[in-house]
Structure formats: structure tokens, C-alpha cells
Amino acid sequence: MGLATEMRQNAGLIGRIFNEGDSACLAFYYHDHFPIFISTYAIKNILGQTTHQLIEANAGILDWIHPCDIDNYINELADYVNQPDLTHFVKNDFRIINHQDQVEWIREQGYIERNTTTSADKIAVNWHKVTSEYAAKEDKQESLKNIEVMLNTLNVAFFEYYFESQTVVYSDQWKSMLGYSSLEISAQFSEWEKRVPRMHFESIQAAIDDHIQGKTDSFESIYPIRHKQGHLIWCLAKGCMQHNEKGVPYKLAATVTDISAIQNHNQNLDLQAIFQQAPSEPFEQVFNQSPVAMVIHDIEGKVQSINPKMTDLLGYPLSEIKDKNITHFLHDSARQATVINLQLLYSGELKVSTEIRKVKHKCGHYLRVRFSSFIITTNQNDKLLCSSGILLDEHDRPAP
């Protein structure tokens, strides 16, 4: 123990680190298995052995390093020692296996005391146990994994869109939903953009911009996207942006649900339920008495009829909007996407379409309305488009 006393009294770097109180410190020679020749009592809280036990056992640092981290430890330490002007270093975190065979994570800073007479330099290190930090990270990773498993079980995909880099992390479920394997789609924004019809994507981008600018509490959009086999599937995306430590939005995290089964279900569910309640009544009577706001327009998009509920919703009587194009009442960001949807409906590629659109009220403000549309055929075999509207933002409804 004479050497230990000498080291504690040493005014050099190693002596200094051992005189700094209750730190978990040890010193070793830089040769062979890096034999330990002194340690503070606090090292027992990490290794489970005292200095006396370590020296009697001829223990070296490498005896405690986790086998998976030994090579990195040796190589990193050699890099420091081979820099002649370097006296202080901070190593990457590594693992040890203590006397109770428990794995602990260590954060190490060290000092090199050069020996000019022999090749055996002395190295003193200060160990901080950071196992709890890694346990928290592992718990978080496990939680994220469990969330992904749950979303996959529910057939819900998700993505994370990073604004600055224009990269998107797509879940495997998102890729699978489109018919692709996990390796077939890169983390590029263009992978999403090129599969959504252009007019629809402009509407999506407008919804994202509105959310970033704080105009909406969350992002929500219903849109078609091209499957690997060439057909369109319908998705409902819902999410919210996240801010960095400076309060600046840096990414959008959203879930994506395949709602094709609902979109393609025979006819609009709201309207179908209404007609099933009174199948023998004339269409006009059911249309006018419907509790759902409804509009009928022709193949060119010109309004032919609206029911009283649609007048209540938008403020227009039929006389003021008859023969006007339905897109006239939509926000600029939604018009082209709506035209595309009409074309898909008339061509038969879509059986039913559900969209969330901003619609202009007669008083000039905009409402967020969910429209569901499908084709009906008259007794004269004319094709007309029937749409129902459900108000999503009740606070936008004008006061009576």
C-alpha cells in the first residue's frame, strides 16, 4: 500500500484525480491486461471489490470490460496514448460486468501520466455509472416498438416527416399497405409525393402548411395513393407537428389508415342509412327531409339541387347557386383535387369518395366539411353526383 500512499500524495495528474473526494477512480499501467495498482473506495460501488481485493487478484481493467466492448476500449485508448501531447481524454461509453455479473454502463474520463524511463505509462480514470440513462433509452425503444406492433395489429401505418431535410421515415406497415417490401421504398419525401395524384397532393400540402402555421390544432387529410399494382387506395392521415427546443416545428408525425373498404362500400353510408329508413318514399321527399346536408350536381359539376340542410350549412338558397360549379364554393387549395375526384367517380375508378374540404359560407368565412360523394342514375339513365356534407368545425358555424 506504500505505492497507494505515494500516489495520493503525488501532485501530478493522477494524484490530483485521486484527491478529488469520493469519485470512483482507479489507476492502471498501460501494458498487458492493464493491471490496476490503485483505486478509490468508491470503485467498490461499481465493481463490487476494494483496492486490496483488486490488487491481490492481479486484476486488470480488461477483466471487467464487457467482451463486446473490449476491442473498442483497447483501440480507443491506444489512440489517446499515441498522441504525445495529450494528457486528458473522455472516452465513449462502454459496458462492464461487475463482481455480481451485472452489466453496467460506464462514462469514463481519464488522465495519462507519461513515463520517460519505461514504456509503461500510468493512466488514471474516473468512472461515472450511467446505466440508468441507457435503461431509459431501452425502455423508450421498447415502448416505440410496442406502439409499432400495436399499430400494425390495427392495420394502422405511420410516418415521420422531417421538414428541413425533406426526409420521411415510413413504417413497414405503410410500405406494406402500398404493396412494397421494407427495402423497396427509401426515406425520401418524393416516395410519398409521386404516388399521390398531383391535385390531391397540393391539398395535402396546404393542410400541412395550415398546421405548421398554427391555423389548425392537428393535421388531417383523406387522399388516394397509388398502390404498387397500379390501383388507388384511400388513406386517412392524422397527426401533429413536433417542436424542437427552440419552439420551431421540425417534423410531422402521423398515423395513416387504409380506408379503402369504407370508401368503396356500395354507397355513401350516411345517405344509404337515410334511404333504407324509407325505401318506398320518393327520392325528392327523402332528399328534402334528410338530416344530412346534401347537394346534387351534374357531370360538369354544376349544382342542380340542394336540400334545406345544405342551405343551413352554407347559407345559400338554391336560387343563388343553381348551375354554378361546385368548385366555386371551395377554397383554392381544394379545387383541383376535387375536380380529379369527380373525374375518378365518373370514370368508375372510384365508387365513393370522401374528402375533407374548406367550403366558403355565404358570409365569407370558411368551414371544414367532410364530403362523401357517389354517382346516382336517374330514371332517364342520366348520371348525377350526390354529395353529403358533415360539418367538422362547429365553432365555424355562423351565429343564428
C-alpha positions in Angstrom: 0.0 0.0 0.0 3.1 2.2 0.0 2.5 2.9 -3.7 -1.1 3.9 -2.9 0.1 6.4 -0.3 2.7 7.7 -2.8 0.0 8.2 -5.5 -2.3 10.0 -3.2 0.4 12.4 -2.2 1.5 12.9 -5.8 1.0 16.4 -7.1 0.8 15.1 -10.7 -2.4 14.4 -12.7 -3.0 11.0 -11.2 -2.5 12.3 -7.7 -4.9 15.2 -8.5 -7.8 12.9 -9.6 -7.5 10.7 -6.5 -7.6 13.7 -4.3 -11.0 15.0 -5.6 -13.2 13.4 -3.0 -15.5 10.4 -3.3 -15.2 9.8 -7.1 -15.0 6.3 -8.4 -11.4 6.3 -9.7 -8.8 3.7 -10.4 -5.3 3.8 -12.0 -3.5 1.1 -14.1 -0.4 0.5 -16.1 -0.7 0.7 -19.8 0.6 -2.8 -20.7 -0.7 -6.3 -20.9 -4.2 -6.5 -19.5 -3.8 -3.0 -17.9 -3.2 -4.1 -14.3 -4.8 -2.0 -11.6 -2.5 -0.7 -8.9 -4.8 1.7 -7.0 -8.4 2.7 -6.7 -10.7 4.8 -4.5 -13.1 3.1 -2.2 -16.0 4.4 -4.3 -15.0 2.0 -7.1 -16.4 -0.8 -4.9 -19.9 0.6 -5.6 -19.3 -0.2 -9.3 -17.1 -3.2 -9.4 -18.0 -4.8 -6.1 -14.4 -5.1 -4.9 -12.0 -3.0 -2.9 -8.5 -1.9 -4.0 -6.9 -4.6 -1.8 -9.0 -7.3 -3.5 -8.3 -6.0 -6.9 -4.5 -5.9 -6.4 -4.4 -9.3 -4.7 -6.3 -10.8 -7.6 -3.8 -9.1 -10.0 -7.0 -7.6 -11.7 -6.8 -5.5 -14.8 -9.2 -3.2 -16.5 -9.8 -5.6 -19.3 -11.0 -8.2 -16.8 -14.1 -6.1 -16.2 -14.9 -4.7 -19.7 -17.8 -6.4 -21.4 -16.5 -8.8 -24.1 -18.3 -6.9 -26.9 -16.6 -3.7 -25.9 -13.0 -4.8 -25.3 -11.7 -4.2 -28.8 -13.2 -0.7 -28.9 -11.8 0.1 -25.5 -8.3 -1.0 -26.4 -8.2 0.7 -29.8 -9.7 4.0 -28.4 -7.2 4.0 -25.5 -4.3 3.4 -27.9 -5.4 6.4 -30.0 -5.1 8.6 -26.9 -1.8 7.2 -25.7 -0.2 7.6 -29.1 -0.9 11.4 -29.1 2.2 12.6 -27.2 0.8 16.0 -26.2 -2.5 14.6 -24.9 -2.9 14.3 -21.1 -6.7 14.2 -20.7 -9.4 12.3 -22.6 -13.0 11.4 -22.5 -14.0 8.0 -23.9 -17.1 6.7 -25.5 -19.5 5.0 -23.1 -18.9 1.3 -22.6 -20.1 -1.7 -20.6 -18.5 -3.6 -17.7 -19.6 -6.8 -15.9 -19.3 -6.3 -12.2 -18.5 -8.8 -9.4 -22.2 -9.8 -9.2 -22.2 -10.5 -13.0 -24.4 -7.4 -13.6 -23.9 -5.3 -16.7 -23.3 -1.6 -16.0 -22.8 1.3 -18.4 -19.7 3.5 -17.7 -18.8 7.0 -18.8 -15.1 7.5 -18.4 -12.7 10.4 -18.4 -9.0 9.8 -17.9 -5.5 11.3 -17.4 -2.3 10.0 -18.9 0.9 10.2 -16.8 3.8 9.7 -19.2 6.8 7.7 -18.1 10.0 8.7 -19.8 12.1 5.9 -18.3 9.9 2.9 -19.2 7.3 2.1 -21.8 4.6 1.6 -19.2 2.6 4.9 -18.9 0.2 5.2 -16.0 -3.4 6.0 -16.7 -6.0 7.2 -14.1 -9.6 7.2 -14.9 -12.8 8.5 -13.3 -15.8 6.3 -13.8 -19.4 7.5 -13.7 -22.1 4.9 -13.8 -24.7 5.8 -16.5 -26.7 2.6 -16.6 -30.0 4.4 -15.8 -29.6 6.6 -18.9 -29.3 3.5 -21.1 -32.1 1.7 -19.3 -34.4 4.8 -20.0 -33.3 4.7 -23.7 -34.0 0.9 -23.9 -37.4 1.5 -22.2 -38.2 4.2 -24.8 -37.1 2.0 -27.7 -39.2 -0.9 -26.3 -42.2 1.4 -25.9 -41.8 2.6 -29.5 -41.5 -1.0 -30.7 -44.7 -1.9 -28.7 -46.5 1.1 -30.3 -45.5 0.0 -33.8 -46.6 -3.6 -33.1 -50.0 -2.3 -31.8 -50.4 0.0 -34.9 -49.5 -2.9 -37.2 -52.1 -5.1 -35.4 -54.7 -2.4 -36.0 -53.6 -2.1 -39.7 -52.5 1.5 -39.0 -49.3 2.7 -40.6 -47.4 5.8 -39.6 -44.7 8.2 -40.9 -42.5 11.0 -39.6 -41.8 13.8 -42.0 -38.7 16.0 -41.2 -39.2 19.4 -42.8 -35.6 20.6 -43.1 -34.1 17.5 -44.7 -37.3 16.6 -46.6 -36.9 13.0 -45.5 -39.7 10.8 -44.3 -39.4 7.7 -42.0 -42.1 5.3 -43.3 -43.2 2.4 -41.1 -43.0 -1.1 -42.6 -46.8 -1.2 -42.4 -47.0 2.0 -44.6 -44.9 0.3 -47.2 -46.8 -3.0 -46.9 -50.1 -1.1 -47.3 -48.9 0.0 -50.8 -47.7 -3.4 -51.7 -43.9 -2.9 -51.1 -41.3 -4.6 -49.0 -39.4 -2.6 -46.4 -36.4 -2.3 -48.8 -38.3 -1.0 -51.8 -39.1 2.5 -50.5 -36.4 4.9 -49.4 -36.7 7.6 -46.7 -37.4 10.4 -49.2 -40.3 12.8 -49.3 -40.7 12.1 -53.1 -41.7 8.5 -52.4 -45.0 9.8 -50.9 -45.4 12.7 -53.3 -45.0 10.8 -56.6 -47.7 8.2 -55.6 -50.4 10.7 -54.8 -52.3 12.4 -57.7 -50.8 15.9 -58.1 -54.0 17.8 -57.4 -54.6 15.8 -54.2 -51.1 16.3 -53.0 -51.5 20.1 -53.3 -54.4 19.8 -50.9 -52.3 17.7 -48.5 -49.5 20.2 -48.6 -52.0 23.0 -47.9 -53.3 21.1 -44.9 -49.7 20.6 -43.6 -48.9 24.3 -44.1 -52.0 25.3 -42.2 -51.0 23.1 -39.3 -47.4 24.4 -39.3 -48.7 28.0 -39.3 -50.9 27.2 -36.3 -54.2 27.5 -38.2 -55.3 24.0 -37.1 -54.7 22.0 -33.9 -53.8 18.9 -35.9 -53.2 17.6 -39.4 -55.9 15.6 -41.1 -56.3 14.6 -44.7 -58.1 12.0 -46.8 -56.5 11.2 -50.1 -55.9 8.5 -52.7 -52.4 7.0 -53.2 -51.2 4.7 -55.9 -50.6 1.0 -55.0 -47.7 -1.0 -56.4 -50.2 -2.9 -58.6 -51.4 0.3 -60.1 -54.8 0.9 -58.5 -55.6 3.7 -56.0 -56.2 3.1 -52.3 -57.7 5.7 -50.0 -55.9 6.8 -46.8 -56.8 8.8 -43.8 -53.8 10.6 -42.3 -54.0 12.2 -38.9 -51.1 13.7 -36.9 -49.5 16.7 -35.4 -46.2 18.6 -35.7 -43.4 18.5 -33.1 -41.2 21.3 -32.0 -37.5 21.4 -31.2 -36.1 23.0 -28.0 -36.3 26.5 -29.7 -40.0 26.0 -30.3 -39.6 25.6 -34.1 -41.6 22.9 -35.9 -39.2 20.3 -37.2 -41.3 17.3 -38.0 -44.8 15.9 -38.6 -45.7 12.6 -37.0 -48.9 11.0 -38.3 -50.8 7.7 -38.5 -52.2 6.5 -41.8 -55.2 4.2 -42.1 -56.3 2.4 -45.2 -60.0 3.3 -45.5 -60.5 1.9 -49.0 -63.0 -0.6 -47.7 -65.1 2.3 -46.3 -64.6 4.4 -49.4 -65.6 1.6 -51.8 -68.5 0.4 -49.7 -71.5 0.3 -52.1 -72.8 3.8 -51.5 -72.3 6.7 -49.0 -73.1 5.3 -45.6 -74.8 8.4 -44.2 -77.2 8.7 -47.2 -77.7 4.9 -47.5 -78.9 4.7 -44.0 -81.4 7.5 -44.7 -82.8 5.9 -47.8 -83.1 2.5 -46.1 -85.3 4.0 -43.5 -87.9 5.0 -46.1 -87.2 2.9 -49.3 -90.7 3.4 -50.7 -90.7 7.2 -50.4 -89.9 9.3 -53.5 -86.2 10.3 -53.7 -87.1 14.0 -53.7 -89.0 13.6 -50.4 -86.2 11.7 -48.7 -83.7 14.2 -50.1 -85.5 17.2 -48.7 -86.2 15.7 -45.3 -82.7 14.3 -44.9 -81.0 15.4 -41.6 -77.7 15.4 -43.6 -76.7 18.4 -45.8 -76.9 17.2 -49.5 -76.2 18.6 -52.9 -76.7 17.1 -56.4 -74.7 18.3 -59.4 -74.3 17.1 -63.0 -71.3 15.6 -64.8 -69.8 19.0 -65.3 -70.0 19.8 -61.6 -72.9 22.3 -61.9 -75.3 22.4 -58.9 -78.7 21.0 -59.7 -80.3 20.8 -56.3 -79.6 21.3 -52.6 -81.7 20.3 -49.6 -82.6 22.6 -46.7 -79.8 21.2 -44.5 -77.2 22.3 -47.1 -78.8 25.8 -47.1 -78.5 25.8 -43.3 -74.9 24.7 -43.6 -73.6 27.2 -46.2 -76.2 29.9 -46.1 -77.1 29.7 -49.8 -80.7 29.1 -51.2 -80.8 27.0 -54.4 -81.8 30.1 -56.4 -78.4 31.7 -55.7 -76.2 28.7 -56.6 -78.1 26.6 -59.2 -75.9 25.9 -62.2 -72.8 27.2 -60.5 -69.9 24.9 -60.4 -69.4 23.1 -57.1 -65.8 24.1 -57.0 -66.8 27.8 -56.9 -67.6 27.3 -53.2 -64.3 25.6 -52.3 -61.1 27.0 -51.0 -58.4 27.5 -53.8 -56.3 24.7 -52.3 -59.1 22.1 -52.7 -60.5 22.9 -56.1 -58.2 20.9 -58.4 -58.2 17.8 -56.1 -62.0 17.9 -56.2 -62.0 18.0 -60.0 -59.8 14.9 -60.0 -62.1 13.1 -57.7 -65.1 13.9 -59.8 -63.3 12.5 -62.9 -62.4 9.3 -60.9 -66.1 8.9 -59.8 -67.5 9.5 -63.3 -64.9 7.1 -64.8 -65.9 4.4 -62.4 -62.4 4.0 -60.9 -63.9 5.2 -57.6 -67.3 4.1 -56.3 -67.5 6.6 -53.5 -65.2 9.5 -52.4 -64.8 11.0 -49.0 -62.9 14.3 -48.7 -62.3 17.0 -46.1 -62.6 20.3 -47.8 -62.7 24.0 -46.8 -66.0 25.4 -48.1 -66.9 29.1 -48.3 -70.0 30.2 -46.4 -72.3 32.9 -47.8 -71.0 35.2 -45.1 -67.4 34.8 -46.4 -65.7 32.6 -43.9 -64.7 29.0 -44.5 -65.9 25.8 -42.9 -64.2 22.5 -42.7 -66.7 19.9 -44.1 -66.4 16.2 -44.8 -68.0 15.4 -48.1 -69.0 11.9 -49.2 -69.9 11.6 -52.9 -71.2 8.9 -55.2 -72.9 8.5 -58.6 -76.7 8.1 -58.8 -78.6 7.2 -62.0 -82.0 8.8 -62.7 -85.0 7.1 -64.3 -83.8 8.6 -67.6 -80.4 6.9 -67.1 -78.7 10.3 -66.5 -75.7 10.2 -64.2 -75.7 12.7 -61.4 -73.3 13.2 -58.5 -74.8 13.2 -55.0 -72.8 14.5 -52.1 -73.4 14.8 -48.4 -71.6 17.2 -46.1 -70.9 16.9 -42.4 -69.5 20.0 -40.6 -66.3 19.2 -38.7 -65.6 22.5 -37.1 -68.8 23.5 -35.2 -67.2 26.7 -33.9 -67.1 28.0 -37.5 -70.8 27.8 -37.9 -72.2 31.4 -38.1 -74.3 32.5 -35.1 -78.1 32.4 -35.7 
